[in-house]
Amino acid sequence: MDTAVGSSVLVRAFKLALTVEGLKPKTVSDYAREAERLGKFLDGRPFVSVTGTDIREHVITLGTHVSAKTVREAQMALRRFFQFLVQEGEIPDDPTREVKLVRYRVVPQPIYTDAEVKRLLAVCDLQTLNGVRDRALVTVLYDTGVRAGELVSMQVPEWERRSVLVDGKTGVRDVPLGIASIQAVERYARRWHVEHGTLWQGKKGPMTGSGVLQLIQRLCVRADVPDKGVHAFRRAAAAQMKRLGMNDSDILEVMGWSSIAMLRRYTAGVATELAQLAHQRYSPADSL
């Protein structure tokens, strides 16, 4: 396959392979887009002719109009693409192996503090149906660090196992619930008469991502807490798990991550604090 048509066939085969692996449509689309973008950069040259120098030139070109983080993500997609081509016998060697990933500085993103989460929970009136639901929802967000899309995908939990299935960016996964979470969710499900099906309900039916966002915005106003968005609970959960001494591999499993880089990115804003806490726990001199 040494024509542009042949290249498009390889991209199509790549998309199919990723889909069969179970990757989400958006992830498949993002990876394929990077392969197509490289194809345009090559201006008709076949992928079999690509060298490490070509990849470096492409990376430099990308860096002139997108962030370093986006460039690195593009490189990761291309690595996956060329590994696929090697496995399929379309090319003899992977040219991306010669090219180091672009480094970039992680910009700390906002997280909710412990005190802020407590204030959000405090304004949830347990004498009202909405208050019971809102307290359960905030507790689960902070306890599990699930994404907004995963939250609204939740079905009624496995009560005995204290876990719930979610479906989101990385597919279906089982998420554990702490004692406080399972108790709050049980109270909510009982008061709202949710016995099966979609867990989180509003006045007009199952909640949406937009509905969750609006709920958090309202609570932030009432609690006089800066609105940092729903995703800030995910960062806060990761940071708190680290503070409490949870093993990194266990955090990755709970959060649905496959790389330690994601954990470092999400805890960048509290990296110094976490390092100090770790040193207090594992001080070399204190062990003498």
DAUR-V100636 format. One record per residue. N is the residue number from 1. SS is DSSP state (hx for helix, st for strand, lp for the rest). PSI is psi in degrees with one decimal (* if undefined). Layout:
# DAUR-V100636
N,SS,PSI
N,SS,PSI
This chain:
# DAUR-V100636
1,lp,96.2
2,lp,28.8
3,lp,169.3
4,hx,-35.7
5,hx,-43.7
6,hx,-37.9
7,hx,-41.5
8,hx,-33.5
9,hx,-39.7
10,hx,-38.7
11,hx,-41.3
12,hx,-42.1
13,hx,-37.6
14,hx,-46.0
15,hx,-41.8
16,hx,-42.2
17,hx,-42.1
18,hx,-38.2
19,hx,-42.6
20,hx,-33.0
21,hx,-16.1
22,lp,11.2
23,lp,151.3
24,lp,149.4
25,hx,-41.1
26,hx,-41.4
27,hx,-43.6
28,hx,-44.8
29,hx,-42.1
30,hx,-44.6
31,hx,-44.7
32,hx,-35.8
33,hx,-39.7
34,hx,-37.1
35,hx,-40.8
36,hx,-37.7
37,hx,-38.3
38,hx,-39.3
39,hx,-40.8
40,hx,-38.1
41,hx,-36.3
42,hx,-16.0
43,lp,51.2
44,lp,-14.4
45,lp,144.9
46,lp,153.4
47,hx,-27.3
48,hx,-20.2
49,hx,-5.0
50,lp,136.1
51,lp,172.2
52,hx,-35.9
53,hx,-41.4
54,hx,-43.7
55,hx,-43.0
56,hx,-43.0
57,hx,-39.2
58,hx,-43.0
59,hx,-43.7
60,hx,-42.3
61,hx,-44.0
62,hx,-40.8
63,hx,-13.8
64,lp,-14.2
65,lp,3.0
66,lp,165.9
67,lp,162.4
68,hx,-35.7
69,hx,-43.8
70,hx,-38.3
71,hx,-44.5
72,hx,-41.6
73,hx,-37.6
74,hx,-41.3
75,hx,-40.9
76,hx,-40.0
77,hx,-42.2
78,hx,-34.7
79,hx,-44.8
80,hx,-39.5
81,hx,-48.1
82,hx,-29.5
83,hx,-38.4
84,hx,-44.5
85,hx,-38.1
86,hx,-46.0
87,hx,-33.6
88,lp,-4.6
89,lp,17.1
90,lp,-28.0
91,lp,153.0
92,lp,-33.1
93,lp,157.5
94,lp,109.4
95,hx,-18.0
96,hx,-17.0
97,hx,-23.8
98,hx,-9.2
99,lp,122.3
100,lp,149.1
101,lp,141.6
102,lp,136.9
103,lp,147.8
104,lp,155.1
105,lp,128.4
106,lp,123.1
107,lp,117.1
108,lp,132.0
109,lp,153.7
110,lp,145.3
111,lp,158.5
112,lp,135.6
113,lp,166.2
114,hx,-46.0
115,hx,-38.8
116,hx,-39.3
117,hx,-41.3
118,hx,-38.9
119,hx,-37.6
120,hx,-41.3
121,hx,-35.4
122,hx,-28.5
123,lp,0.7
124,lp,109.2
125,lp,110.1
126,lp,-0.9
127,lp,-5.8
128,lp,154.1
129,hx,-44.2
130,hx,-38.2
131,hx,-40.9
132,hx,-44.6
133,hx,-46.4
134,hx,-40.2
135,hx,-40.9
136,hx,-42.0
137,hx,-45.7
138,hx,-40.8
139,hx,-44.0
140,hx,-41.5
141,hx,-45.3
142,hx,-33.6
143,hx,-35.2
144,hx,-24.6
145,lp,22.5
146,lp,152.2
147,lp,161.0
148,hx,-43.1
149,hx,-36.5
150,hx,-38.0
151,hx,-50.5
152,hx,-12.2
153,hx,-11.1
154,lp,137.9
155,st,179.0
156,lp,133.2
157,lp,165.2
158,st,100.3
159,lp,-43.9
160,lp,-38.1
161,lp,-13.0
162,lp,54.8
163,st,162.9
164,st,141.2
165,st,137.9
166,st,155.1
167,st,119.9
168,st,-142.3
169,lp,-39.2
170,lp,16.5
171,st,-167.2
172,st,133.2
173,st,159.0
174,st,123.9
175,st,127.3
176,st,150.3
177,lp,135.3
178,lp,173.4
179,hx,-45.8
180,hx,-40.0
181,hx,-49.2
182,hx,-34.6
183,hx,-43.7
184,hx,-40.6
185,hx,-39.0
186,hx,-42.9
187,hx,-43.9
188,hx,-49.3
189,hx,-37.3
190,hx,-45.9
191,hx,-32.4
192,hx,-1.4
193,lp,42.1
194,lp,105.0
195,lp,-22.2
196,lp,169.7
197,lp,-156.8
198,st,129.8
199,lp,-53.3
200,lp,119.9
201,st,149.5
202,st,-169.7
203,lp,-31.5
204,lp,14.9
205,st,-161.3
206,st,139.3
207,lp,151.1
208,lp,171.6
209,hx,-39.6
210,hx,-38.8
211,hx,-39.9
212,hx,-42.8
213,hx,-45.8
214,hx,-37.2
215,hx,-47.3
216,hx,-39.0
217,hx,-43.7
218,hx,-43.1
219,hx,-39.5
220,hx,-40.2
221,hx,-46.3
222,hx,-34.6
223,hx,-1.7
224,lp,47.2
225,lp,134.3
226,lp,132.3
227,lp,110.9
228,lp,6.6
229,lp,167.1
230,lp,-38.6
231,hx,-20.2
232,hx,-24.1
233,hx,-33.9
234,hx,-43.6
235,hx,-41.2
236,hx,-39.6
237,hx,-44.7
238,hx,-44.1
239,hx,-42.1
240,hx,-37.8
241,hx,-39.9
242,hx,-43.4
243,hx,-38.5
244,lp,-0.6
245,lp,17.8
246,lp,139.4
247,lp,138.6
248,hx,-42.6
249,hx,-34.0
250,hx,-37.5
251,hx,-43.8
252,hx,-41.0
253,hx,-45.9
254,hx,-40.0
255,hx,-11.2
256,lp,33.9
257,lp,152.2
258,lp,-8.1
259,lp,139.4
260,hx,-21.6
261,hx,-34.9
262,hx,-40.5
263,hx,-42.9
264,hx,-38.2
265,hx,-42.3
266,hx,-23.1
267,lp,12.4
268,hx,-36.4
269,hx,-20.0
270,hx,23.4
271,hx,-44.2
272,hx,-45.2
273,hx,-44.6
274,hx,-37.6
275,hx,-40.0
276,hx,-41.9
277,hx,-40.7
278,hx,-39.3
279,hx,-37.2
280,hx,-35.4
281,hx,-33.0
282,hx,32.9
283,lp,123.4
284,lp,-43.5
285,hx,-36.4
286,hx,-17.7
287,hx,-7.7
288,lp,*
